[in-house]
Amino acid sequence: MAVKPFTVMNLGQAGLFDPREMGYRDSLDIIKDESVKIQKSFVKIGWYLKHIRDDQMYTEDGYANIYECAADQLGYSQSTVSRFINICEKFSKDKDSPELDERYAGFDKSQMIEMLPLEQEQLEKVTPDMTVRQIRDIGKENKKKKIGNEDRTDEAGEADLPGQISIEEDFPEYMPDAVGLSSPDLQEKKYAMSHKETEPDEEQEFTEEPVVKGTYKEMVTFPWKTTQPELPILKNADQRKEWLSKYKEWGLWYRDENIDVNYYKFDFEDGSRLVVEEHPQRHSYYSRKVCDEAYYHLLAKNRVTNGDVYDDKYRHATHSETELVEFLKNLQTIGFYDIFGYNDCDVKIFGQLEELREIDFYSVPKTAGKYIKKHWENRLDVLSVKSMRDSGWLADNIDNPLRKWDGSGFVPAAAYKRSFKCYKDTKKLLLNAENSEDVIEIVRQYTRNFNELNRKYGQFIETEEREDIFMAMEQLYKECILGKSNNNKSRNTTKDINITLEEVLDVIEENKEDW
């Protein structure tokens, strides 16, 4: 989105100072002061949201939770609300205050978000002058330390199965210490439940052993075997919403008698799981009616966030209907982007996918794209095939990290051509660089070129394009710096260029403007 130029007028009436009169240093000081104010506002917003949530103030307007309230009243997404609250709980005075803890003065919002998962020992390593990437690396160090502890075995030497419920981790409130039982007592009084396997259309029967006072079984009915129905073909948003509302048809997963809560689940073929937490027959505070209250928790498989791939765990935060509808939509969607090495014969297999509702092809082989357009016309809810590539284009662009910009609706054609030229010119210069100083200056000019292009072509560099520019430089570093260094080691002819990838990317971070 293009940014309109700022015109200095009537600044005195607004309590502002002309930056041209103030000068460079004073202008920077003002920016720093304003940045601190913004930082403090994050904490203050989080504090108010926290108390609206904790005191259930949102019920005054009939909202089910803070996320529904914030989405309607403030336009905040669920993740935005969670981040504001988490920032308050972690970085405010005494962990519950509208005031920022002085220890974290100087950090901006992006830095604080990256600091949220850090432990106290890691937080002590973080300084306000660090980049987001550097803070993220500190968090990754902790992840690496924990990898070796992920696979657990019990005293009998049996390993936990993937997806298996752990009482100790998933229900800590029901551990022996919480109910006054010692471990030996618990070992002698484990719950027992048997079930009779039935035909799918028969009603399941369960036979339980007598409940022993003080055991887990007295407090919670544990999961039993259920046969879930197949996921139907869902052609539109209304059908997906209707399916979500009929969660009881999935079959009861288990029931917590202690707090009168039912749990339902649906397991998807990709390994994801949807859990519905039902509070049956609750009195409504605002309508005075009695109804079932349902809260949805999506445990997505292989979620990607900031380059990290992980499986969602169960948490208190719920997912909105919009998020769940989008998830269901993607289960019946095929998208191919900038992938080659296949033709029309390979995509014929899509005809076997009866539940397929959407195909999105971008930057694909021409033969495959033409077949999809011809054979799937008027058969889907959405059919999109753009930027079909022939063998000549592929030969010219196979090593081009910016190739997906060619034909993109977000990048002007002229901007792409000049960007690709900038990439090629930078590659030639890096191959001839003799030392680290040369590399730094080349990368600095690379960044300035994109600053100029972004200004000239209407601020086209946004989140995705910015990541592409960084990734392009990473590829250049591996080819031109590491590749040359490795060759020099074998030949022992010239001195290696001593500069890290992190240092190179920091040059871009320091010199980029408005992207």
C-alpha positions as CSV (number, residue, x, y, z in Angstrom):
1,M,0.0,0.0,0.0
2,A,1.4,3.4,-1.0
3,V,2.0,6.0,1.7
4,K,1.0,9.5,1.0
5,P,3.8,12.1,1.6
6,F,3.5,14.1,4.8
7,T,3.0,17.8,4.5
8,V,4.2,19.9,7.5
9,M,1.4,22.5,8.3
10,N,-0.1,23.9,11.5
11,L,2.3,21.8,13.6
12,G,2.3,24.3,16.4
13,Q,-1.4,24.0,16.8
14,A,-1.0,20.2,17.1
15,G,1.8,20.6,19.7
16,L,4.4,19.3,17.3
17,F,7.8,20.6,16.1
18,D,9.0,20.9,12.5
19,P,11.6,18.2,12.0
20,R,13.5,20.4,9.5
21,E,13.9,23.0,12.3
22,M,14.6,20.5,15.1
23,G,17.3,18.7,13.1
24,Y,18.4,15.1,13.0
25,R,19.4,14.5,16.7
26,D,16.4,16.1,18.3
27,S,14.1,14.4,15.8
28,L,15.6,11.0,16.8
29,D,15.1,11.9,20.5
30,I,11.4,12.6,19.8
31,I,11.0,9.3,18.0
32,K,12.5,7.5,20.9
33,D,10.2,9.2,23.4
34,E,7.2,8.4,21.2
35,S,8.4,4.8,20.9
36,V,8.4,4.4,24.7
37,K,4.8,5.8,24.8
38,I,3.7,3.2,22.2
39,Q,5.5,0.4,24.2
40,K,3.7,1.4,27.4
41,S,0.4,1.5,25.5
42,F,0.8,-2.2,24.6
43,V,1.0,-3.1,28.3
44,K,-1.9,-0.8,29.2
45,I,-4.2,-2.3,26.5
46,G,-3.2,-5.8,27.6
47,W,-4.1,-4.9,31.2
48,Y,-7.6,-3.7,30.3
49,L,-8.2,-6.7,28.1
50,K,-7.0,-9.0,30.9
51,H,-9.5,-7.6,33.4
52,I,-12.3,-7.6,30.9
53,R,-11.5,-11.3,30.4
54,D,-10.9,-12.3,34.1
55,D,-14.0,-10.4,35.4
56,Q,-16.1,-11.6,32.5
57,M,-17.2,-8.0,31.7
58,Y,-17.8,-9.0,28.1
59,T,-21.1,-10.6,29.2
60,E,-22.7,-7.2,29.6
61,D,-23.0,-7.0,25.8
62,G,-23.9,-10.7,25.5
63,Y,-20.5,-11.9,24.3
64,A,-19.4,-15.5,25.0
65,N,-15.7,-14.6,25.6
66,I,-13.1,-11.8,25.4
67,Y,-12.1,-12.8,21.8
68,E,-15.6,-12.5,20.5
69,C,-16.0,-9.1,22.3
70,A,-12.6,-7.7,21.0
71,A,-13.3,-8.9,17.5
72,D,-16.6,-7.1,17.4
73,Q,-15.8,-4.0,19.4
74,L,-12.1,-3.4,18.5
75,G,-11.4,-5.4,15.4
76,Y,-8.7,-7.4,17.2
77,S,-8.0,-11.0,16.1
78,Q,-7.7,-13.7,18.7
79,S,-4.0,-13.8,18.4
80,T,-3.8,-10.0,18.9
81,V,-5.8,-10.2,22.1
82,S,-3.6,-13.0,23.4
83,R,-0.5,-11.1,22.6
84,F,-1.6,-8.0,24.4
85,I,-2.6,-9.9,27.5
86,N,0.6,-12.0,27.5
87,I,2.7,-8.8,27.1
88,C,1.0,-7.3,30.2
89,E,1.4,-10.5,32.2
90,K,5.0,-10.8,31.4
91,F,6.4,-7.3,31.1
92,S,4.2,-5.1,33.4
93,K,5.1,-4.2,37.0
94,D,4.2,-7.2,39.3
95,K,2.9,-9.0,36.2
96,D,-0.5,-7.3,36.6
97,S,-0.3,-3.6,36.1
98,P,-0.9,-1.0,33.3
99,E,2.7,0.2,33.8
100,L,5.7,-1.2,32.0
101,D,8.3,-2.8,34.2
102,E,11.4,-0.6,34.0
103,R,13.6,-3.7,33.2
104,Y,11.9,-3.8,29.7
105,A,12.1,-0.2,28.8
106,G,13.5,0.3,25.3
107,F,12.0,-2.8,23.7
108,D,9.4,-2.4,20.9
109,K,6.3,-4.6,20.3
110,S,8.0,-6.9,17.8
111,Q,10.8,-7.6,20.3
112,M,8.4,-8.2,23.2
113,I,6.4,-10.7,21.1
114,E,9.5,-12.7,20.4
115,M,10.4,-12.5,24.1
116,L,7.1,-14.0,25.3
117,P,8.1,-17.7,25.1
118,L,11.6,-17.0,26.7
119,E,12.4,-18.2,30.2
120,Q,13.8,-15.8,32.8
121,E,17.3,-17.0,32.2
122,Q,17.0,-16.3,28.5
123,L,15.3,-12.9,29.1
124,E,18.4,-11.7,30.9
125,K,20.4,-12.3,27.7
126,V,18.2,-10.0,25.6
127,T,19.0,-6.3,25.1
128,P,17.0,-3.5,23.4
129,D,19.6,-3.2,20.6
130,M,19.0,-6.8,19.5
131,T,17.1,-7.6,16.3
132,V,14.1,-9.8,16.2
133,R,16.1,-12.5,14.5
134,Q,18.7,-12.4,17.3
135,I,16.0,-12.8,20.0
136,R,14.4,-15.6,18.1
137,D,17.8,-17.4,18.0
138,I,18.0,-17.3,21.8
139,G,14.6,-19.0,22.0
140,K,15.7,-21.7,19.5
141,E,18.7,-22.5,21.7
142,N,16.3,-23.6,24.4
143,K,14.2,-25.6,21.9
144,K,17.3,-27.6,20.9
145,K,18.1,-28.4,24.6
146,K,14.6,-29.8,25.0
147,I,14.6,-32.0,21.9
148,G,16.3,-34.9,23.7
149,N,13.6,-35.0,26.4
150,E,10.6,-35.3,24.2
151,D,10.4,-39.1,24.1
152,R,9.4,-40.3,27.5
153,T,9.3,-43.9,28.9
154,D,7.6,-45.1,32.0
155,E,9.0,-47.2,34.8
156,A,8.1,-50.4,32.9
157,G,10.1,-49.1,29.9
158,E,7.0,-48.5,27.7
159,A,7.3,-45.4,25.5
160,D,4.4,-42.9,25.3
161,L,2.5,-43.2,22.0
162,P,2.1,-40.1,19.8
163,G,-1.2,-38.3,20.7
164,Q,-1.5,-40.4,23.9
165,I,-3.1,-38.5,26.9
166,S,-0.8,-38.0,29.8
167,I,-2.5,-37.6,33.2
168,E,0.5,-35.8,34.6
169,E,0.7,-33.3,31.8
170,D,-2.9,-32.9,30.6
171,F,-4.6,-33.1,33.9
172,P,-2.1,-31.9,36.6
173,E,-4.9,-30.8,38.9
174,Y,-5.9,-34.4,39.4
175,M,-2.5,-35.7,40.4
176,P,-2.1,-37.4,43.8
177,D,-0.8,-34.3,45.6
178,A,-3.9,-32.4,44.5
179,V,-6.3,-34.9,46.1
180,G,-4.3,-35.9,49.1
181,L,-3.2,-39.3,47.8
182,S,0.3,-40.8,47.9
183,S,1.7,-42.6,44.8
184,P,1.4,-46.1,46.4
185,D,-2.3,-45.4,47.1
186,L,-2.8,-44.4,43.5
187,Q,-1.0,-47.5,42.2
188,E,-3.4,-49.7,44.1
189,K,-6.5,-47.8,43.1
190,K,-6.2,-47.2,39.3
191,Y,-9.5,-46.9,37.4
192,A,-10.7,-49.7,35.3
193,M,-13.1,-49.5,32.4
194,S,-14.0,-52.2,29.8
195,H,-16.1,-51.8,26.7
196,K,-17.9,-54.2,24.4
197,E,-17.0,-53.7,20.7
198,T,-20.2,-53.3,18.6
199,E,-21.2,-52.9,15.1
200,P,-21.1,-49.3,13.9
201,D,-24.8,-48.8,14.0
202,E,-25.2,-50.5,17.4
203,E,-25.4,-48.5,20.6
204,Q,-22.2,-48.9,22.6
205,E,-22.4,-50.3,26.1
206,F,-19.8,-49.8,28.9
207,T,-19.1,-51.8,32.0
208,E,-17.3,-50.1,34.8
209,E,-15.7,-51.4,37.9
210,P,-16.8,-49.9,41.3
211,V,-15.4,-46.4,41.9
212,V,-12.8,-46.3,44.7
213,K,-13.0,-43.2,46.9
214,G,-10.3,-40.6,46.0
215,T,-9.1,-42.1,42.7
216,Y,-9.0,-40.5,39.3
217,K,-12.1,-42.4,38.2
218,E,-14.1,-40.7,40.9
219,M,-13.3,-37.3,39.5
220,V,-13.2,-37.8,35.8
221,T,-14.5,-40.3,33.3
222,F,-11.6,-41.1,31.0
223,P,-11.6,-41.4,27.2
224,W,-13.3,-44.4,25.7
225,K,-13.3,-45.8,22.2
226,T,-15.7,-44.1,19.8
227,T,-16.3,-44.5,16.1
228,Q,-16.5,-41.1,14.6
229,P,-18.6,-40.4,11.4
230,E,-16.9,-39.6,8.1
231,L,-16.3,-36.0,7.3
232,P,-19.0,-35.1,4.7
233,I,-18.4,-33.0,1.5
234,L,-18.8,-29.4,2.6
235,K,-19.3,-27.2,-0.4
236,N,-19.6,-23.8,1.2
237,A,-19.3,-21.8,4.5
238,D,-22.9,-22.4,5.6
239,Q,-22.4,-26.2,5.3
240,R,-19.2,-26.0,7.3
241,K,-20.8,-23.9,10.0
242,E,-23.7,-26.4,10.2
243,W,-21.3,-29.3,10.5
244,L,-19.5,-27.6,13.4
245,S,-22.7,-27.0,15.2
246,K,-23.5,-30.7,15.1
247,Y,-20.5,-31.7,17.2
248,K,-22.6,-34.1,19.3
249,E,-22.9,-36.4,16.3
250,W,-19.2,-37.1,16.6
251,G,-19.9,-39.1,19.7
252,L,-19.0,-38.2,23.3
253,W,-15.2,-38.5,23.9
254,Y,-15.3,-38.2,27.7
255,R,-17.0,-36.4,30.5
256,D,-15.7,-34.6,33.6
257,E,-18.3,-35.3,36.3
258,N,-16.4,-33.1,38.7
259,I,-17.2,-29.9,36.8
260,D,-20.0,-31.0,34.6
261,V,-18.2,-30.7,31.3
262,N,-18.5,-32.9,28.2
263,Y,-15.8,-33.2,25.6
264,Y,-16.2,-34.2,21.9
265,K,-13.4,-34.6,19.4
266,F,-13.0,-35.1,15.7
267,D,-9.7,-36.5,14.2
268,F,-8.9,-35.4,10.7
269,E,-6.8,-37.4,8.2
270,D,-3.9,-34.9,8.4
271,G,-3.5,-35.6,12.1
272,S,-5.2,-32.5,13.3
273,R,-7.9,-32.7,16.0
274,L,-10.9,-30.5,16.9
275,V,-12.0,-30.6,20.5
276,V,-15.3,-29.2,21.6
277,E,-15.6,-28.4,25.3
278,E,-19.3,-28.4,26.1
279,H,-20.8,-26.8,29.3
280,P,-24.3,-28.4,29.2
281,Q,-27.5,-26.5,30.3
282,R,-25.8,-23.4,31.6
283,H,-27.9,-20.4,32.7
284,S,-27.2,-17.4,30.4
285,Y,-26.4,-14.2,32.3
286,Y,-28.1,-11.9,29.8
287,S,-31.0,-13.9,28.3
288,R,-31.9,-15.9,31.4
289,K,-32.3,-19.0,29.2
290,V,-30.7,-22.4,29.8
291,C,-28.6,-23.7,26.9
292,D,-25.5,-25.7,26.0
293,E,-22.3,-23.6,25.7
294,A,-19.7,-24.9,23.4
295,Y,-16.0,-23.8,23.0
296,Y,-13.9,-25.0,20.1
297,H,-10.2,-25.9,20.4
298,L,-8.3,-26.7,17.1
299,L,-5.1,-28.8,17.6
300,A,-3.6,-28.2,14.2
301,K,-0.9,-30.5,12.9
302,N,2.3,-29.1,11.4
303,R,1.4,-25.5,12.0
304,V,4.0,-23.0,10.6
305,T,4.8,-19.8,12.5
306,N,7.8,-17.6,12.0
307,G,9.5,-20.5,10.2
308,D,9.0,-23.0,13.0
309,V,6.9,-26.1,12.4
310,Y,5.0,-27.5,15.4
311,D,1.8,-29.3,16.5
312,D,-0.7,-27.3,18.4
313,K,-1.4,-28.4,22.0
314,Y,-4.6,-28.0,23.9
315,R,-4.9,-24.6,25.5
316,H,-7.6,-22.5,27.2
317,A,-7.9,-20.1,24.3
318,T,-10.7,-20.9,21.8
319,H,-10.9,-20.7,18.1
320,S,-13.5,-18.6,16.3
321,E,-16.0,-19.9,13.8
322,T,-14.2,-18.0,11.1
323,E,-10.9,-19.7,11.8
324,L,-12.6,-23.2,11.9
325,V,-14.5,-22.6,8.6
326,E,-11.2,-21.6,6.9
327,F,-9.5,-24.7,8.3
328,L,-12.3,-26.9,6.9
329,K,-12.1,-25.2,3.6
330,N,-8.4,-25.8,3.3
331,L,-9.0,-29.6,3.9
332,Q,-10.7,-29.6,0.5
333,T,-8.3,-27.3,-1.3
334,I,-5.3,-28.1,-3.5
335,G,-2.8,-25.3,-4.1
336,F,0.3,-25.6,-6.2
337,Y,2.7,-22.6,-6.2
338,D,6.0,-22.3,-8.1
339,I,6.4,-26.1,-8.3
340,F,7.7,-27.8,-11.4
341,G,8.6,-31.3,-12.7
342,Y,5.2,-32.6,-13.5
343,N,2.7,-32.5,-16.5
344,D,-0.9,-33.1,-17.5
345,C,-0.6,-36.8,-16.9
346,D,0.4,-36.2,-13.2
347,V,-2.6,-34.0,-12.3
348,K,-5.2,-36.4,-13.7
349,I,-5.2,-38.1,-10.3
350,F,-7.1,-35.1,-8.9
351,G,-10.2,-36.7,-10.6
352,Q,-10.2,-39.3,-7.8
353,L,-10.6,-36.7,-5.1
354,E,-14.4,-36.6,-4.6
355,E,-14.3,-34.1,-1.8
356,L,-12.2,-31.5,-3.7
357,R,-13.9,-28.1,-3.7
358,E,-11.1,-25.7,-4.7
359,I,-8.0,-25.7,-6.9
360,D,-5.5,-22.8,-6.8
361,F,-2.6,-23.1,-9.3
362,Y,0.1,-20.3,-9.6
363,S,3.4,-20.5,-11.5
364,V,3.0,-24.0,-12.7
365,P,3.9,-26.0,-15.9
366,K,1.8,-25.0,-18.9
367,T,0.7,-28.5,-19.8
368,A,-0.6,-29.2,-16.3
369,G,-2.3,-25.8,-16.0
370,K,-4.1,-26.1,-19.3
371,Y,-5.4,-29.6,-18.3
372,I,-6.7,-28.3,-15.0
373,K,-8.5,-25.4,-16.6
374,K,-10.1,-27.6,-19.3
375,H,-11.2,-30.6,-17.1
376,W,-12.2,-28.8,-13.9
377,E,-14.2,-25.9,-15.4
378,N,-17.6,-25.4,-13.6
379,R,-16.9,-28.4,-11.3
380,L,-15.6,-26.6,-8.2
381,D,-16.5,-23.7,-5.9
382,V,-13.2,-22.0,-6.9
383,L,-10.8,-22.7,-9.8
384,S,-7.8,-20.4,-10.2
385,V,-4.9,-21.1,-12.7
386,K,-2.4,-18.3,-13.2
387,S,1.1,-17.8,-14.6
388,M,1.6,-21.0,-16.6
389,R,5.3,-21.5,-17.4
390,D,6.8,-23.1,-20.4
391,S,10.2,-24.9,-20.6
392,G,12.0,-21.8,-21.8
393,W,10.9,-19.6,-18.9
394,L,11.8,-22.4,-16.5
395,A,15.4,-22.7,-17.9
396,D,15.9,-18.9,-17.5
397,N,14.5,-18.7,-14.0
398,I,15.2,-22.1,-12.3
399,D,17.8,-20.4,-10.0
400,N,15.9,-17.2,-9.6
401,P,14.7,-16.8,-6.0
402,L,12.4,-13.9,-7.1
403,R,10.7,-15.8,-9.9
404,K,7.3,-15.9,-8.2
405,W,7.2,-12.1,-8.5
406,D,6.9,-12.6,-12.3
407,G,3.1,-12.3,-13.0
408,S,2.2,-11.6,-9.4
409,G,-0.7,-9.3,-8.9
410,F,1.1,-7.7,-6.0
411,V,4.4,-6.8,-7.8
412,P,4.4,-4.4,-10.8
413,A,6.0,-6.0,-13.9
414,A,8.6,-3.2,-14.2
415,A,9.4,-3.6,-10.5
416,Y,10.0,-7.3,-11.0
417,K,12.3,-6.8,-14.0
418,R,14.4,-4.3,-12.1
419,S,14.4,-6.4,-9.0
420,F,15.7,-9.4,-10.9
421,K,18.4,-7.3,-12.5
422,C,19.4,-6.0,-9.0
423,Y,19.7,-9.7,-7.9
424,K,21.9,-10.6,-10.9
425,D,24.1,-7.6,-10.6
426,T,24.6,-8.2,-6.9
427,K,25.6,-11.8,-7.6
428,K,28.4,-10.7,-10.0
429,L,29.7,-8.2,-7.5
430,L,29.7,-10.7,-4.6
431,L,31.6,-13.2,-6.7
432,N,34.4,-10.6,-7.2
433,A,34.4,-9.4,-3.6
434,E,37.8,-9.7,-1.9
435,N,37.0,-9.1,1.8
436,S,34.3,-8.6,4.3
437,E,34.2,-4.8,3.8
438,D,33.4,-5.3,0.1
439,V,30.6,-7.7,1.0
440,I,29.0,-5.3,3.5
441,E,29.1,-2.4,0.9
442,I,27.6,-4.6,-1.8
443,V,24.8,-5.8,0.5
444,R,24.2,-2.2,1.6
445,Q,23.8,-1.1,-2.1
446,Y,21.5,-4.2,-2.7
447,T,19.2,-2.9,0.1
448,R,19.3,0.7,-1.2
449,N,18.2,-0.5,-4.6
450,F,15.1,-2.1,-3.1
451,N,14.5,1.0,-1.1
452,E,14.4,3.0,-4.3
453,L,12.3,0.5,-6.2
454,N,9.8,0.4,-3.3
455,R,9.4,4.2,-3.4
456,K,9.2,4.3,-7.2
457,Y,6.6,1.5,-7.6
458,G,4.1,2.4,-4.9
459,Q,5.4,0.6,-1.8
460,F,4.9,-2.9,-3.2
461,I,7.3,-4.6,-0.7
462,E,5.2,-6.0,2.1
463,T,5.7,-9.0,4.4
464,E,6.0,-11.7,1.8
465,E,8.2,-9.7,-0.6
466,R,10.4,-8.6,2.3
467,E,11.0,-12.3,3.2
468,D,11.8,-13.0,-0.4
469,I,14.4,-10.3,-0.5
470,F,16.1,-11.7,2.6
471,M,15.9,-15.3,1.2
472,A,17.4,-14.1,-2.1
473,M,20.4,-12.7,-0.2
474,E,20.7,-15.9,1.8
475,Q,20.9,-17.8,-1.5
476,L,23.6,-15.3,-2.7
477,Y,25.6,-15.8,0.5
478,K,25.6,-19.5,0.1
479,E,26.5,-19.4,-3.6
480,C,29.0,-16.5,-3.7
481,I,30.5,-16.4,-0.2
482,L,30.4,-19.9,1.2
483,G,30.9,-21.5,-2.3
484,K,33.9,-19.4,-3.0
485,S,35.3,-19.9,0.5
486,N,35.1,-23.7,0.1
487,N,36.8,-23.6,-3.3
488,N,39.6,-21.4,-1.8
489,K,40.2,-23.8,1.0
490,S,40.8,-26.6,-1.5
491,R,43.1,-24.5,-3.7
492,N,44.7,-22.6,-0.8
493,T,45.1,-19.6,-3.0
494,T,43.3,-16.7,-1.3
495,K,42.2,-15.7,2.1
496,D,38.6,-16.6,3.1
497,I,36.0,-13.9,3.5
498,N,35.2,-13.9,7.2
499,I,31.6,-12.8,7.5
500,T,28.6,-14.7,8.7
501,L,25.1,-14.9,7.2
502,E,23.6,-13.3,10.3
503,E,26.0,-10.3,9.8
504,V,25.0,-10.0,6.1
505,L,21.2,-10.1,6.9
506,D,21.7,-7.5,9.7
507,V,23.1,-5.1,7.0
508,I,19.8,-5.4,5.2
509,E,17.8,-4.9,8.4
510,E,19.8,-1.8,9.3
511,N,19.5,-0.2,5.8
512,K,15.9,-1.1,4.7
513,E,13.4,1.7,4.7
514,D,9.6,1.3,5.1
515,W,9.5,-2.4,4.3
